[in-house]
Amino acid sequence: MSFAAPQSLSSPDGKLVVTIDDTNSLLTYSVTYDGKEMLRPSLLGLRTDMGDYTRDIKITGSKERRISTVYSMKGTKASSKCYEANVVEVEVTAEGVDRPMMVEMQVSNNNIAYRYHLKG
């Protein structure tokens, strides 16, 4: 049973696409590159002393933003590098857990990164 529409986020060049879904009350993500499946739906979530965020999950909201950062490097051919990525923060709740969890997914042209944010 799905509670919210899947959340899709593409890389700045549009080739890499990550989809976060809560089908069957499980939080998963999948990846396509240039329209080809690269990663089948894989589980997201964690168990903490605050609660179990691995099952009975419901996506309750999301917001997107863009990151563009220039940083300098030493000892390399290029003296600086520009990192650009699209970011989605997906809020999820778990049955029996008082506080929501945020899953932040960053998608650049060549990379995917995610992390969990717990309040409190």
All heavy atoms as an XYZ file, in Angstrom:
928
protein
N       0.840     -1.184      0.000
C       0.000      0.000      0.000
C       0.881      1.243      0.000
O       1.718      1.411      0.854
C      -0.904     -0.044      1.225
C      -1.768      1.135      1.417
S      -2.809      0.859      2.868
C      -4.010      2.086      2.571
N       0.710      2.107     -0.952
C       1.516      3.316     -1.064
C       0.748      4.505     -0.514
O      -0.432      4.665     -0.768
C       1.883      3.568     -2.530
O       2.696      4.693     -2.624
N       1.428      5.332      0.273
C       0.771      6.459      0.917
C       0.995      7.768      0.176
O       0.214      8.677      0.294
C       1.280      6.594      2.355
C       0.932      5.415      3.198
C       1.863      4.435      3.464
C      -0.340      5.265      3.714
C       1.551      3.336      4.236
C      -0.664      4.166      4.489
C       0.274      3.203      4.744
N       2.077      7.883     -0.549
C       2.381      9.124     -1.268
C       2.984      8.772     -2.612
O       3.496      7.672     -2.818
C       3.371      9.967     -0.454
N       2.925      9.710     -3.506
C       3.533      9.486     -4.822
C       5.038      9.347     -4.642
O       5.632     10.018     -3.799
C       3.212     10.653     -5.737
N       5.678      8.492     -5.419
C       7.134      8.390     -5.344
C       7.778      9.758     -5.604
O       7.279     10.549     -6.390
C       7.477      7.399     -6.455
C       6.231      6.614     -6.667
C       5.106      7.567     -6.389
N       8.894     10.024     -4.936
C       9.628     11.271     -5.089
C      10.819     11.009     -5.996
O      11.689     10.202     -5.654
C      10.119     11.771     -3.731
C       9.034     11.930     -2.691
C       8.077     13.042     -3.053
O       8.504     14.149     -3.369
N       6.801     12.751     -3.001
N      10.866     11.647     -7.162
C      11.984     11.461     -8.096
C      12.826     12.720     -8.150
O      12.308     13.831     -8.087
C      11.474     11.122     -9.491
O      10.901      9.841     -9.503
N      14.127     12.517     -8.277
C      15.074     13.624     -8.346
C      16.125     13.272     -9.387
O      16.687     12.179     -9.367
C      15.743     13.829     -6.978
C      16.711     14.986     -6.868
C      15.963     16.313     -6.927
C      17.513     14.890     -5.590
N      16.390     14.210    -10.287
C      17.386     13.960    -11.330
C      18.641     14.780    -11.085
O      18.632     15.784    -10.376
C      16.808     14.264    -12.712
O      16.449     15.621    -12.797
N      19.719     14.350    -11.693
C      20.985     15.071    -11.635
C      20.862     16.357    -12.444
O      19.928     16.515    -13.234
C      22.101     14.192    -12.204
O      21.810     13.833    -13.541
N      21.790     17.294    -12.270
C      21.731     18.537    -13.042
C      21.667     18.312    -14.561
O      20.988     19.060    -15.264
C      23.003     19.279    -12.636
C      23.231     18.827    -11.225
C      22.845     17.370    -11.232
N      22.338     17.276    -15.080
C      22.271     17.014    -16.521
C      21.069     16.146    -16.911
O      20.847     15.883    -18.082
C      23.575     16.395    -17.035
C      23.836     14.984    -16.520
O      22.980     14.404    -15.816
O      24.921     14.451    -16.819
N      20.298     15.687    -15.926
C      19.071     14.937    -16.184
C      19.246     13.466    -16.488
O      18.265     12.749    -16.668
N      20.460     12.958    -16.508
C      20.687     11.556    -16.876
C      20.521     10.584    -15.708
O      20.051      9.470    -15.881
C      22.081     11.386    -17.476
C      22.233     12.048    -18.826
C      23.607     11.805    -19.393
C      23.737     12.444    -20.769
N      25.066     12.210    -21.346
N      20.933     10.981    -14.523
C      20.860     10.137    -13.338
C      19.588     10.486    -12.577
O      19.369     11.652    -12.245
C      22.097     10.379    -12.474
C      22.370      9.487    -11.286
C      22.527      8.041    -11.713
C      23.633      9.954    -10.579
N      18.725      9.504    -12.326
C      17.451      9.755    -11.643
C      17.310      8.793    -10.472
O      17.466      7.579    -10.630
C      16.247      9.582    -12.591
C      14.940      9.813    -11.854
C      16.363     10.526    -13.783
N      17.021      9.344     -9.298
C      16.776      8.561     -8.092
C      15.308      8.716     -7.727
O      14.776      9.819     -7.727
C      17.660      9.034     -6.921
C      17.317      8.299     -5.640
C      19.121      8.872     -7.257
N      14.667      7.593     -7.404
C      13.267      7.605     -6.999
C      13.157      7.014     -5.600
O      13.679      5.926     -5.334
C      12.401      6.796     -7.980
O      12.565      7.358     -9.287
C      10.939      6.840     -7.595
N      12.499      7.751     -4.702
C      12.246      7.295     -3.331
C      10.768      6.978     -3.233
O       9.922      7.777     -3.642
C      12.649      8.376     -2.305
C      14.134      8.708     -2.457
C      12.339      7.904     -0.885
C      14.593      9.864     -1.606
N      10.453      5.822     -2.651
C       9.070      5.340     -2.636
C       8.757      4.702     -1.284
O       9.665      4.228     -0.592
C       8.903      4.311     -3.757
C       7.459      4.060     -4.136
O       6.544      4.664     -3.542
O       7.243      3.238     -5.043
N       7.467      4.693     -0.927
C       7.033      4.056      0.320
C       6.034      2.923      0.076
O       5.212      2.605      0.922
C       6.463      5.085      1.295
C       5.191      5.751      0.806
O       4.746      5.483     -0.327
O       4.626      6.557      1.569
N       6.122      2.282     -1.079
C       5.242      1.171     -1.410
C       5.372      0.062     -0.373
O       6.477     -0.249      0.083
C       5.574      0.615     -2.816
O       5.385      1.668     -3.761
C       4.684     -0.549     -3.187
N       4.239     -0.524     -0.013
C       4.174     -1.597      0.988
C       4.714     -1.171      2.344
O       5.216     -1.988      3.109
C       4.901     -2.853      0.502
C       4.277     -3.435     -0.741
O       3.059     -3.422     -0.889
N       5.097     -3.923     -1.644
N       4.650      0.131      2.636
C       5.089      0.699      3.920
C       6.579      0.504      4.183
O       7.023      0.514      5.319
C       4.270      0.122      5.076
O       2.912      0.425      4.918
N       7.346      0.319      3.112
C       8.796      0.223      3.207
C       9.395      1.363      2.402
O       8.925      1.680      1.317
C       9.299     -1.108      2.640
C       8.839     -2.371      3.354
C       9.244     -3.603      2.563
C       9.385     -2.432      4.767
N      10.435      1.982      2.924
C      11.082      3.089      2.231
C      12.198      2.527      1.354
O      13.106      1.853      1.849
C      11.642      4.092      3.235
C      12.093      5.427      2.668
C      10.909      6.178      2.056
C      12.751      6.266      3.743
N      12.118      2.782      0.047
C      13.122      2.285     -0.891
C      13.587      3.408     -1.803
O      12.925      4.441     -1.937
C      12.564      1.153     -1.781
O      11.485      1.662     -2.572
C      12.113     -0.030     -0.954
N      14.740      3.175     -2.431
C      15.195      4.061     -3.499
C      15.680      3.209     -4.653
O      16.145      2.077     -4.470
C      16.266      5.038     -3.021
C      17.649      4.469     -2.817
C      18.680      4.783     -3.703
C      17.937      3.649     -1.729
C      19.949      4.281     -3.514
C      19.215      3.150     -1.534
C      20.208      3.465     -2.428
O      21.471      2.966     -2.244
N      15.522      3.728     -5.853
C      15.988      3.050     -7.060
C      16.670      4.086     -7.940
O      16.452      5.289     -7.788
C      14.831      2.374     -7.794
O      13.840      3.319     -8.121
N      17.513      3.601     -8.862
C      18.325      4.506     -9.674
C      18.274      4.086    -11.138
O      18.390      2.900    -11.458
C      19.799      4.495     -9.206
C      20.649      5.436    -10.050
C      19.905      4.850     -7.733
N      18.089      5.084    -12.006
C      18.238      4.870    -13.446
C      19.279      5.852    -13.964
O      19.467      6.935    -13.411
C      16.919      5.075    -14.222
O      16.474      6.426    -14.041
C      15.845      4.111    -13.755
N      19.975      5.437    -15.026
C      20.923      6.323    -15.704
C      20.611      6.274    -17.186
O      20.634      5.205    -17.795
C      22.377      5.913    -15.455
C      23.351      6.868    -16.093
C      23.672      8.071    -15.462
C      23.912      6.604    -17.327
C      24.532      8.975    -16.052
C      24.781      7.497    -17.927
C      25.085      8.683    -17.287
O      25.942      9.582    -17.872
N      20.304      7.411    -17.736
C      19.973      7.534    -19.156
C      18.846      6.562    -19.533
O      18.871      5.937    -20.583
C      21.221      7.293    -20.000
C      21.261      8.160    -21.255
O      20.469      9.116    -21.352
O      22.095      7.872    -22.131
N      17.879      6.433    -18.608
C      16.718      5.589    -18.845
C      16.910      4.116    -18.561
O      15.969      3.333    -18.665
N      18.114      3.694    -18.169
C      18.398      2.286    -17.894
C      18.471      2.045    -16.394
O      19.100      2.818    -15.671
C      19.717      1.862    -18.535
C      19.694      1.949    -20.038
C      21.033      1.611    -20.620
C      20.991      1.829    -22.129
N      22.292      1.920    -22.726
N      17.852      0.965    -15.934
C      17.873      0.633    -14.507
C      19.288      0.300    -14.065
O      19.947     -0.574    -14.626
C      16.949     -0.557    -14.238
C      16.864     -0.917    -12.773
C      15.930     -2.076    -12.518
O      16.229     -3.195    -13.000
O      14.908     -1.866    -11.860
N      19.766      1.017    -13.058
C      21.097      0.779    -12.512
C      21.026      0.132    -11.132
O      21.924     -0.596    -10.745
C      21.869      2.104    -12.407
C      22.072      2.813    -13.730
S      22.858      1.814    -14.998
C      24.498      1.697    -14.380
N      19.973      0.445    -10.379
C      19.795     -0.113     -9.037
C      18.309     -0.377     -8.832
O      17.494      0.537     -8.944
C      20.314      0.865     -7.970
C      20.192      0.417     -6.522
C      21.115     -0.763     -6.248
C      20.522      1.577     -5.586
N      17.979     -1.623     -8.576
C      16.593     -1.982     -8.280
C      16.209     -1.396     -6.937
O      17.075     -1.024     -6.142
C      16.446     -3.499     -8.246
C      16.629     -4.126     -9.596
C      16.438     -5.612     -9.518
N      16.629     -6.187    -10.833
C      16.871     -7.444    -11.042
N      16.955     -8.292    -10.032
N      17.033     -7.886    -12.268
N      14.905     -1.317     -6.634
C      14.498     -0.760     -5.337
C      15.252     -1.403     -4.177
O      15.270     -2.628     -4.027
C      13.004     -1.063     -5.288
C      12.588     -1.059     -6.729
C      13.754     -1.685     -7.458
N      15.915     -0.565     -3.393
C      16.731     -0.988     -2.256
C      16.242     -0.279     -1.007
O      15.872      0.892     -1.058
C      18.206     -0.655     -2.507
O      18.658     -1.310     -3.674
N      16.269     -0.987      0.107
C      15.719     -0.447      1.348
C      16.527      0.715      1.910
O      17.752      0.706      1.876
C      15.628     -1.545      2.401
C      14.601     -2.631      2.156
C      14.732     -3.729      3.198
C      13.191     -2.056      2.158
N      15.795      1.688      2.438
C      16.350      2.777      3.237
C      15.764      2.627      4.639
O      14.724      2.004      4.823
C      15.929      4.141      2.682
C      16.563      4.604      1.392
C      15.844      5.846      0.877
C      18.028      4.922      1.618
N      16.377      3.262      5.612
C      15.842      3.267      6.966
C      16.868      2.827      7.986
O      17.947      2.338      7.643
N      16.526      3.030      9.259
C      17.402      2.614     10.341
C      16.607      2.408     11.617
O      15.502      2.946     11.770
C      18.540      3.622     10.565
C      18.183      5.001     11.077
C      19.258      5.430     12.048
C      18.148      5.978      9.935
N      17.183      1.607     12.495
C      16.599      1.379     13.822
C      17.423      2.161     14.826
O      18.651      2.074     14.826
C      16.641     -0.105     14.173
C      15.677     -0.928     13.404
C      15.627     -2.360     13.955
N      14.809     -3.157     13.070
C      15.266     -4.086     12.253
N      16.559     -4.361     12.229
N      14.456     -4.765     11.483
N      16.738      2.900     15.697
C      17.426      3.681     16.713
C      16.724      3.480     18.044
O      15.653      2.862     18.106
C      17.395      5.188     16.377
O      16.064      5.684     16.577
C      17.833      5.455     14.946
N      17.287      4.050     19.101
C      16.600      3.992     20.392
C      15.375      4.915     20.399
O      14.544      4.840     21.292
C      17.542      4.317     21.547
C      18.174      5.697     21.441
O      17.972      6.377     20.413
O      18.875      6.090     22.378
N      15.255      5.764     19.368
C      14.073      6.626     19.225
C      12.932      5.896     18.525
O      11.795      6.338     18.576
C      14.424      7.891     18.441
C      15.358      8.816     19.178
S      15.991     10.174     18.156
C      14.547     10.850     17.409
N      13.261      4.801     17.818
C      12.227      4.060     17.115
C      12.769      3.318     15.915
O      13.935      3.447     15.549
N      11.889      2.538     15.300
C      12.234      1.717     14.146
C      11.738      2.404     12.874
O      10.540      2.477     12.619
C      11.590      0.335     14.295
C      11.987     -0.632     13.202
O      12.663     -0.216     12.239
O      11.612     -1.817     13.320
N      12.677      2.905     12.087
C      12.362      3.589     10.826
C      12.621      2.676      9.630
O      13.035      3.127      8.573
C      13.192      4.868     10.690
C      12.872      5.934     11.709
C      13.589      6.007     12.892
C      11.864      6.855     11.482
C      13.305      6.986     13.837
C      11.570      7.833     12.419
C      12.297      7.897     13.593
O      12.018      8.865     14.521
N      12.403      1.365      9.806
C      12.621      0.419      8.716
C      11.332     -0.187      8.185
O      11.347     -0.841      7.141
C      13.546     -0.742      9.159
O      12.917     -1.457     10.230
C      14.905     -0.220      9.600
N      10.228      0.000      8.874
C       8.955     -0.579      8.435
C       7.812      0.330      8.852
O       7.997      1.241      9.651
C       8.775     -1.983      8.987
C       8.847     -2.056     10.497
C       8.848     -3.499     10.985
N       9.103     -3.553     12.402
C       8.185     -3.359     13.334
N       6.939     -3.130     13.015
N       8.509     -3.402     14.612
N       6.644      0.079      8.303
C       5.462      0.913      8.576
C       5.756      2.386      8.306
O       5.409      3.262      9.083
C       4.963      0.711     10.011
C       4.593     -0.729     10.300
O       3.997     -1.365      9.404
O       4.893     -1.231     11.393
N       6.394      2.651      7.167
C       6.856      3.985      6.779
C       5.821      4.675      5.896
O       5.181      4.051      5.059
C       8.187      3.893      6.013
C       9.285      3.298      6.895
C       8.618      5.228      5.421
C       9.693      4.151      8.055
N       5.733      5.972      6.071
C       4.858      6.804      5.247
C       5.598      8.096      4.909
O       6.112      8.772      5.801
C       3.574      7.119      6.023
C       2.603      7.996      5.284
C       1.382      8.246      6.158
C       0.418      9.200      5.497
N      -0.730      9.491      6.355
N       5.679      8.428      3.617
C       6.250      9.711      3.211
C       5.212     10.786      3.502
O       4.076     10.694      3.062
C       6.616      9.711      1.715
C       7.736      8.714      1.439
C       7.034     11.116      1.262
C       8.084      8.550     -0.032
N       5.605     11.793      4.270
C       4.659     12.842      4.663
C       4.974     14.199      4.055
O       4.183     15.124      4.209
C       4.602     12.962      6.195
O       5.921     13.193      6.701
C       4.026     11.703      6.819
N       6.106     14.325      3.382
C       6.425     15.603      2.748
C       7.797     15.576      2.121
O       8.583     14.658      2.360
N       8.057     16.572      1.292
C       9.377     16.681      0.679
C       9.601     18.104      0.196
O       8.649     18.846     -0.035
C       9.526     15.709     -0.494
O       8.691     16.095     -1.550
N      10.875     18.454      0.084
C      11.231     19.738     -0.510
C      12.538     19.574     -1.259
O      13.407     18.791     -0.866
C      11.292     20.859      0.513
C      12.334     20.718      1.577
C      12.282     21.904      2.531
C      13.301     21.708      3.646
N      13.324     22.830      4.562
N      12.663     20.280     -2.365
C      13.840     20.186     -3.219
C      14.626     21.482     -3.208
O      14.065     22.553     -2.993
C      13.432     19.860     -4.660
C      12.834     18.499     -4.824
C      12.504     18.165     -6.266
O      13.087     18.794     -7.188
O      11.670     17.274     -6.484
N      15.932     21.353     -3.454
C      16.798     22.522     -3.584
C      17.994     22.131     -4.439
O      18.174     20.970     -4.774
C      17.228     23.063     -2.227
C      18.011     22.109     -1.370
C      18.240     22.678      0.042
N      18.706     21.658      0.948
C      19.971     21.387      1.191
N      20.918     22.078      0.584
N      20.318     20.438      2.030
N      18.787     23.104     -4.770
C      19.973     22.882     -5.605
C      21.201     23.345     -4.833
O      21.161     24.360     -4.137
C      19.830     23.663     -6.903
C      20.943     23.441     -7.877
C      20.621     24.155     -9.199
N      21.731     24.125    -10.091
C      21.957     23.153    -10.971
N      21.118     22.150    -11.042
N      22.998     23.188    -11.764
N      22.305     22.621     -4.984
C      23.576     22.978     -4.360
C      24.571     23.304     -5.473
O      24.656     22.593     -6.469
C      24.152     21.806     -3.544
C      23.288     21.499     -2.329
C      25.572     22.096     -3.102
C      23.758     20.274     -1.573
N      25.317     24.384     -5.278
C      26.405     24.727     -6.180
C      27.517     25.318     -5.322
O      27.364     26.405     -4.760
C      25.946     25.734     -7.232
O      26.990     26.013     -8.128
N      28.619     24.575     -5.205
C      29.714     24.966     -4.334
C      31.034     24.881     -5.092
O      31.283     23.895     -5.782
C      29.791     24.034     -3.101
O      28.541     24.044     -2.442
C      30.861     24.472     -2.143
N      31.866     25.901     -4.934
C      33.200     25.882     -5.514
C      34.190     25.701     -4.368
O      34.114     26.387     -3.355
C      33.504     27.189     -6.281
C      34.936     27.196     -6.802
C      32.510     27.381     -7.422
N      35.102     24.744     -4.527
C      36.118     24.534     -3.505
C      37.485     24.431     -4.179
O      37.599     24.064     -5.341
C      35.820     23.299     -2.646
C      35.679     22.004     -3.409
C      36.768     21.164     -3.579
C      34.449     21.610     -3.938
C      36.644     19.968     -4.268
C      34.316     20.429     -4.631
C      35.422     19.603     -4.785
O      35.297     18.418     -5.477
N      38.521     24.774     -3.422
C      39.873     24.754     -3.987
C      40.584     23.463     -3.590
O      40.279     22.860     -2.561
C      40.666     25.970     -3.537
O      40.718     26.035     -2.143
N      41.523     23.075     -4.459
C      42.292     21.853     -4.232
C      43.775     22.169     -4.382
O      44.151     23.030     -5.151
C      41.877     20.787     -5.253
C      40.406     20.448     -5.203
S      39.923     19.145     -6.349
C      40.248     19.879     -7.936
N      44.582     21.446     -3.640
C      46.028     21.620     -3.727
C      46.661     20.332     -4.241
O      46.185     19.241     -3.942
C      46.601     21.974     -2.363
C      46.084     23.299     -1.861
C      46.685     23.654     -0.533
C      45.999     24.935     -0.088
N      46.754     25.780      0.709
N      47.703     20.462     -5.010
C      48.432     19.303     -5.508
C      47.728     18.580     -6.645
O      47.988     17.408     -6.881
N      46.820     19.264     -7.341
C      46.120     18.660     -8.482
C      46.249     19.582     -9.690
O      46.642     20.740     -9.565
C      44.622     18.446     -8.176
O      44.011     19.712     -7.926
C      44.423     17.543     -6.970
N      45.898     19.057    -10.855
C      45.979     19.863    -12.078
C      45.017     21.046    -12.033
O      45.348     22.141    -12.445
C      45.667     19.007    -13.300
C      46.751     18.034    -13.642
C      46.403     17.266    -14.890
C      47.482     16.274    -15.245
N      47.170     15.528    -16.455
N      43.809     20.808    -11.549
C      42.818     21.888    -11.446
C      42.910     22.495    -10.054
O      42.981     21.781     -9.062
C      41.411     21.347    -11.688
N      42.916     23.804     -9.978
C      43.033     24.454     -8.672
C      41.702     24.566     -7.946
O      41.663     24.757     -6.740
C      43.659     25.836     -8.822
O      42.817     26.650     -9.626
N      40.601     24.440     -8.687
C      39.298     24.508     -8.037
C      38.317     23.584     -8.742
O      38.527     23.189     -9.887
C      38.758     25.942     -8.025
O      38.499     26.372     -9.335
N      37.273     23.254     -8.056
C      36.256     22.348     -8.576
C      34.894     22.886     -8.167
O      34.716     23.412     -7.080
C      36.464     20.949     -7.994
C      35.466     19.931     -8.397
C      35.651     19.525     -9.835
C      34.664     18.414    -10.175
N      34.421     18.256    -11.564
N      33.929     22.757     -9.053
C      32.564     23.168     -8.760
C      31.711     21.916     -8.575
O      31.664     21.059     -9.457
C      32.001     24.032     -9.888
S      30.313     24.585     -9.581
N      31.085     21.796     -7.425
C      30.196     20.672     -7.140
C      28.767     21.163     -7.283
O      28.362     22.118     -6.633
C      30.424     20.142     -5.723
C      29.422     19.097     -5.298
C      29.481     17.807     -5.808
C      28.409     19.396     -4.394
C      28.560     16.844     -5.431
C      27.484     18.439     -4.011
C      27.566     17.166     -4.525
O      26.663     16.209     -4.145
N      28.000     20.511     -8.163
C      26.595     20.851     -8.352
C      25.764     19.598     -8.153
O      26.117     18.523     -8.648
C      26.358     21.410     -9.753
C      26.993     22.756     -9.977
C      26.688     23.327    -11.348
O      26.341     22.555    -12.266
O      26.792     24.546    -11.499
N      24.672     19.756     -7.438
C      23.780     18.625     -7.198
C      22.382     19.133     -6.921
O      22.185     20.277     -6.487
C      24.269     17.799     -6.016
N      21.415     18.280     -7.179
C      20.039     18.532     -6.769
C      19.798     17.727     -5.507
O      20.323     16.622     -5.342
C      19.068     18.146     -7.880
C      19.192     19.062     -9.075
O      19.401     20.263     -8.935
N      19.090     18.510    -10.264
N      19.013     18.289     -4.603
C      18.790     17.686     -3.288
C      17.290     17.587     -3.035
O      16.544     18.515     -3.339
C      19.428     18.547     -2.168
C      19.207     17.922     -0.804
C      20.900     18.766     -2.432
N      16.864     16.456     -2.487
C      15.497     16.341     -1.997
C      15.579     15.897     -0.535
O      16.385     15.030     -0.182
C      14.632     15.364     -2.842
C      15.142     13.941     -2.759
C      13.170     15.440     -2.435
N      14.793     16.549      0.295
C      14.650     16.153      1.697
C      13.262     15.560      1.834
O      12.264     16.254      1.628
C      14.826     17.350      2.618
C      16.234     17.906      2.615
C      16.369     19.160      3.454
O      15.346     19.737      3.869
O      17.514     19.564      3.694
N      13.209     14.278      2.144
C      11.944     13.564      2.259
C      11.670     13.311      3.730
O      12.496     12.716      4.430
C      11.990     12.228      1.483
C      10.699     11.460      1.637
C      12.286     12.483      0.014
N      10.521     13.773      4.194
C      10.115     13.525      5.579
C       9.292     12.248      5.624
O       8.372     12.063      4.823
C       9.293     14.686      6.128
C       8.888     14.489      7.585
C       8.045     15.630      8.101
O       6.848     15.666      7.785
O       8.598     16.474      8.835
N       9.645     11.359      6.549
C       8.898     10.115      6.714
C       8.516      9.933      8.173
O       9.204     10.406      9.074
C       9.706      8.882      6.231
C      10.040      8.989      4.756
C      10.960      8.682      7.034
N       7.401      9.256      8.372
C       6.991      8.868      9.711
C       6.918      7.348      9.750
O       6.730      6.693      8.726
C       5.624      9.464     10.091
O       4.651      9.047      9.131
C       5.676     10.979     10.139
N       7.073      6.820     10.942
C       6.974      5.379     11.150
C       5.911      5.149     12.216
O       5.831      5.888     13.200
C       8.309      4.802     11.593
N       5.117      4.135     12.005
C       4.051      3.823     12.956
C       4.654      3.546     14.333
O       5.635      2.818     14.470
C       3.280      2.590     12.470
C       2.021      2.334     13.278
C       1.194      1.235     12.669
O       0.936      1.287     11.456
O       0.820      0.324     13.424
N       4.081      4.192     15.350
C       4.540      3.992     16.712
C       5.731      4.835     17.109
O       6.227      4.719     18.221
N       6.218      5.695     16.203
C       7.360      6.564     16.500
C       6.865      8.002     16.537
O       6.164      8.446     15.633
C       8.474      6.400     15.440
C       9.655      7.289     15.772
C       8.908      4.948     15.345
N       7.227      8.729     17.605
C       6.719     10.090     17.809
C       7.296     11.127     16.861
O       6.631     12.085     16.512
C       6.989     10.549     19.244
C       6.221      9.731     20.266
O       5.167      9.172     19.911
O       6.680      9.648     21.417
N       8.551     10.971     16.457
C       9.227     12.003     15.661
C       9.452     11.544     14.231
O       9.788     10.391     13.996
C      10.572     12.327     16.291
C      10.438     12.860     17.687
C      11.787     13.083     18.287
N      11.618     13.439     19.694
C      12.542     13.315     20.594
N      13.714     12.844     20.267
N      12.318     13.668     21.837
N       9.314     12.470     13.278
C       9.611     12.111     11.891
C      11.121     12.019     11.665
O      11.918     12.518     12.457
C       9.010     13.260     11.078
C       8.998     14.408     12.016
C       8.811     13.847     13.389
N      11.490     11.385     10.590
C      12.880     11.297     10.156
C      12.966     11.951      8.778
O      12.044     11.839      7.980
C      13.321      9.840     10.063
C      14.728      9.658      9.515
S      15.280      7.925      9.443
C      14.302      7.312      8.070
N      14.074     12.630      8.520
C      14.322     13.203      7.202
C      15.391     12.370      6.510
O      16.395     12.013      7.123
C      14.823     14.646      7.315
C      13.853     15.612      7.949
S      12.386     15.881      6.967
C      13.014     16.971      5.727
N      15.150     12.071      5.239
C      16.150     11.427      4.401
C      16.551     12.459      3.358
O      15.706     12.934      2.602
C      15.604     10.163      3.705
C      16.677      9.550      2.812
C      15.099      9.157      4.719
N      17.812     12.842      3.368
C      18.320     13.819      2.396
C      19.088     13.063      1.321
O      20.017     12.322      1.616
C      19.248     14.827      3.073
C      19.830     15.836      2.115
C      20.806     16.774      2.785
O      20.468     17.342      3.843
O      21.918     16.929      2.241
N      18.670     13.234      0.074
C      19.308     12.569     -1.060
C      19.914     13.639     -1.956
O      19.224     14.570     -2.362
C      18.269     11.764     -1.826
C      18.788     10.931     -2.952
S      19.632      9.413     -2.492
C      18.323      8.430     -1.782
N      21.227     13.527     -2.242
C      21.896     14.439     -3.175
C      22.229     13.668     -4.442
O      22.769     12.560     -4.371
C      23.199     14.981     -2.582
C      23.008     15.967     -1.479
C      24.321     16.633     -1.081
O      25.292     16.643     -1.832
N      24.336     17.194      0.116
N      21.912     14.258     -5.594
C      22.187     13.629     -6.876
C      22.971     14.613     -7.731
O      22.458     15.659     -8.119
C      20.876     13.219     -7.596
C      21.191     12.509     -8.899
C      20.021     12.341     -6.701
N      24.247     14.271     -8.002
C      25.058     15.067     -8.925
C      25.113     14.311    -10.248
O      24.483     13.266    -10.393
C      26.466     15.294     -8.353
O      27.187     14.085     -8.315
N      25.859     14.810    -11.203
C      25.909     14.153    -12.509
C      26.512     12.747    -12.448
O      26.204     11.912    -13.294
C      26.674     15.000    -13.520
C      25.896     16.230    -13.921
O      24.692     16.306    -13.761
N      26.598     17.216    -14.445
N      27.363     12.489    -11.453
C      28.050     11.203    -11.380
C      27.892     10.475    -10.051
O      28.429      9.373     -9.907
C      29.555     11.386    -11.635
C      29.817     11.961    -13.005
O      29.326     11.449    -13.998
N      30.567     13.042    -13.059
N      27.222     11.067     -9.084
C      27.197     10.488     -7.744
C      25.828     10.622     -7.077
O      25.054     11.522     -7.409
C      28.234     11.177     -6.845
C      29.633     11.027     -7.375
O      30.159      9.930     -7.426
N      30.237     12.131     -7.791
N      25.614      9.739     -6.116
C      24.431      9.784     -5.267
C      24.915      9.681     -3.829
O      25.790      8.867     -3.521
C      23.489      8.600     -5.550
C      22.998      8.635     -6.991
C      22.323      8.584     -4.573
C      22.360      7.348     -7.425
N      24.336     10.495     -2.953
C      24.651     10.407     -1.533
C      23.362     10.611     -0.759
O      22.484     11.358     -1.187
C      25.672     11.469     -1.136
N      23.246      9.925      0.358
C      22.085     10.164      1.212
C      22.514     10.116      2.670
O      23.549      9.548      3.008
C      20.942      9.171      0.940
C      21.215      7.733      1.267
C      20.980      7.230      2.542
C      21.684      6.859      0.299
C      21.207      5.900      2.843
C      21.907      5.531      0.581
C      21.668      5.061      1.871
O      21.904      3.738      2.149
N      21.690     10.766      3.488
C      21.911     10.734      4.935
C      20.592     10.892      5.633
O      19.605     11.366      5.061
C      22.907     11.794      5.368
C      22.465     13.220      5.137
C      23.526     14.176      5.584
N      23.225     15.520      5.153
C      23.921     16.568      5.517
N      24.981     16.426      6.300
N      23.611     17.763      5.093
N      20.577     10.484      6.892
C      19.383     10.555      7.715
C      19.526     11.685      8.721
O      20.613     11.901      9.255
C      19.185      9.240      8.482
C      19.082      8.015      7.603
C      20.129      7.111      7.521
C      17.949      7.766      6.859
C      20.047      5.981      6.736
C      17.845      6.637      6.055
C      18.904      5.754      5.996
O      18.808      4.635      5.209
N      18.414     12.380      8.976
C      18.369     13.422     10.005
C      17.271     13.030     10.997
O      16.128     12.818     10.604
C      17.987     14.791      9.412
C      18.978     15.347      8.444
N      20.037     16.115      8.842
C      19.066     15.235      7.099
C      20.730     16.472      7.768
N      20.157     15.948      6.706
N      17.643     12.957     12.275
C      16.677     12.683     13.336
C      16.629     13.880     14.252
O      17.673     14.400     14.666
C      17.072     11.434     14.122
C      17.094     10.151     13.324
C      17.753      9.043     14.132
C      15.697      9.756     12.926
N      15.440     14.319     14.587
C      15.292     15.459     15.484
C      15.266     14.964     16.921
O      14.606     14.002     17.255
C      14.001     16.218     15.168
C      14.022     16.827     13.791
C      12.746     17.560     13.505
C      12.798     18.119     12.090
N      11.574     18.785     11.720
N      16.006     15.680     17.785
C      16.000     15.333     19.200
C      17.142     14.485     19.548
O      17.419     14.022     20.552
